[in-house]
């Protein structure tokens, strides 16, 4: 009987993990409140679009900040009227971004390499004074800018789901073998 309860528990936990990203309140098993920096879209909690943040994504980035959770800066790159709240400096050769709310002391400069479509990324961290260089394609830059932490969280959730599925299968086998005896 205990094995059946464990199997039921793991199955419910697995279902919860697959459906609860961004949900911070449920009523009758249905998400009724999204977490901070999430909003309802198509019946699910989704991360705020670029340029928006806060409860139900109702707050807009203010100059000089833009992008995912306003973690990038147009300051010293373009004037206020050319800084888009979602995409930053429009038609600029270089863009500076920083995340003062998340990573204090980290500043990154991206400069377009003429004629290649690649970008050079330089990071300077005040605490360690380390400078690193590497080529970044536009696709990599967009992926990092748009997904960032969400990709990491999704990967961890998938790993947990796999773990619970394996535990579920193990319990199912144990239950089957104990019923045979």
Number of C-alpha atoms within 10 A of each C-alpha: 7 8 14 12 10 15 19 14 12 19 16 11 13 18 12 13 15 13 13 16 19 19 20 14 13 12 8 6 8 13 18 15 19 22 18 16 21 25 24 19 9 7 10 19 23 19 24 21 16 20 23 24 22 15 15 19 20 12 14 18 20 15 17 21 27 26 23 25 25 25 19 26 26 25 18 10 18 20 12 16 9 14 23 19 24 19 16 27 24 14 9 13 13 18 20 18 22 21 18 15 9 10 11 12 13 15 18 16 15 17 15 16 13 9 6 8 10 17 20 15 17 16 16 16 15 12 9 8 9 10 10 10 10 10 12 15 15 13 10 13 14 12 12 14 16 16 13 12 11 13 13 11 13 13 12 12 15 14 12 15 18 13 13 18 15 13 16 19 14 13 18 16 12 13 16 12 10 10 8 7 5
